[in-house]
Amino acid sequence: MTLPTRGMRRAMMTAAVGDDVLGEDPSVRELEERAAELMGKEAGLFVASGTMANQLAAMTFCQRGDEVIVAEGSHIFNLEVGGLAALHGLQARPLPTSRGVFPLEALAEAMRPSALQVAGTRLLCLENTFDLNHGYTVSGDAMRAMARTAHARGIPVYLDGARIFNAASALQTSPADLAASVDAAMFCLSKGLACPVGSILVGETAFIAKARRNRQRLGGGWRQAGVLAAAGLVALAEMVGRVADDNHLARRLAESLARVGFELAPGDCETNIVFVPTPPGVPAVVFASRMASKGVRVKVIGTNSCRMVVHKDVSERDLKAIVRAAVAAIRVHME
Ligand SMILES: *Cc1c(COP(=O)(O)O)cnc(C)c1O
């Protein structure tokens, strides 16, 4: 939903570019370096999407026939078109989590060495914020404990940090701290950072070199991608620092909706995503279309649930209008 800022448009227009397949695009190189630094890792790789970053990570860490532990509610398991199986011949092992935190004992038990009849566990995937319909934060301590459990068995850990800056802000820590215990991670420049396109995979230099080759294999080598990287550089300089505003406004939106009768606990809104149950008599599709008629786009999640996402194009001034539209959308039905 986010639109690029004027600064991004300007930077894209004047970006220095070169052939990134040959490693000669200065804007891409700068973006990859800054992103790696921000995440506390050695190197970065600019890719087309979060999905591509996740798939490249799995492809680079694993071999066909390996098993990958994922959270039941994760993006990589639910919303990537079965890529783990379809592209890389990997077996996903989904486990339940408590808001993105695997119970350590169950996690340890699920990790298996390969044997004659067993596909060995080759990767643990974490996600922070967790669950794109809720945006829960996973604390640095929880991240470290899960990573320790995997590392003790020689299993690397990958973090899908599509919205890591929202998590870091809410937890009052740095993205590097949240990623400190994992071997590789990604974050999205689109989403809350408002770039038109792109995500970044970060990790050790050797891992990123291997991932770069895999990206090429997938046809993801992009020539003068500096035009897009230029927007990413603006995002790192100007947008990362303001996601706290989105988190705060989302919490206030949740509080306002709870006050006017929506059955939600504002404390469950930890970042910029508000999960909104609709009343029994108002199906989510009806609610969403009524909201849309007032210019508020919400995403239908289930029969009676939607999500609202606060971002840089939603202002303090919009808050009242959103709540008013929501009240009207459930009142119409009752009359
Ligand atoms: C959006 C998202 C992705 C995928 O990013 P795309 O750029 O849409 O492919 C992956 N993981 C999480 C948690 C996300 O929210």
The ligand as a Tripos MOL2 file, in Angstrom:
@<TRIPOS>MOLECULE
LIG
   15    15     1     0     0
SMALL
NO_CHARGES

@<TRIPOS>ATOM
      1 C1          5.7200   -9.7670    3.1790 C.3       1 LIG1
      2 C2          6.4200  -10.8520    3.8680 C.ar      1 LIG1
      3 C3          7.2460  -11.7370    3.1600 C.ar      1 LIG1
      4 C4          7.3790  -11.7210    1.6550 C.3       1 LIG1
      5 O1          7.7500  -10.5230    1.0910 O.3       1 LIG1
      6 P1          7.3610  -10.2180   -0.4350 P.3       1 LIG1
      7 O2          8.2310   -9.0720   -0.7800 O.co2     1 LIG1
      8 O3          5.8970   -9.8900   -0.4210 O.co2     1 LIG1
      9 O4          7.6460  -11.4400   -1.2260 O.co2     1 LIG1
     10 C5          7.8920  -12.7290    3.8620 C.ar      1 LIG1
     11 N1          7.7560  -12.8330    5.1890 N.ar      1 LIG1
     12 C6          6.9840  -12.0090    5.9110 C.ar      1 LIG1
     13 C7          6.8900  -12.1960    7.3840 C.3       1 LIG1
     14 C8          6.2750  -10.9870    5.2720 C.ar      1 LIG1
     15 O5          5.4990  -10.1770    5.9840 O.3       1 LIG1
@<TRIPOS>BOND
     1     1     2 1
     2     2     3 ar
     3     2    14 ar
     4     3     4 1
     5     3    10 ar
     6     4     5 1
     7     5     6 1
     8     6     7 2
     9     6     8 1
    10     6     9 1
    11    10    11 ar
    12    11    12 ar
    13    12    13 1
    14    12    14 ar
    15    14    15 1
@<TRIPOS>SUBSTRUCTURE
     1 LIG1         1 GROUP 0 **** ****
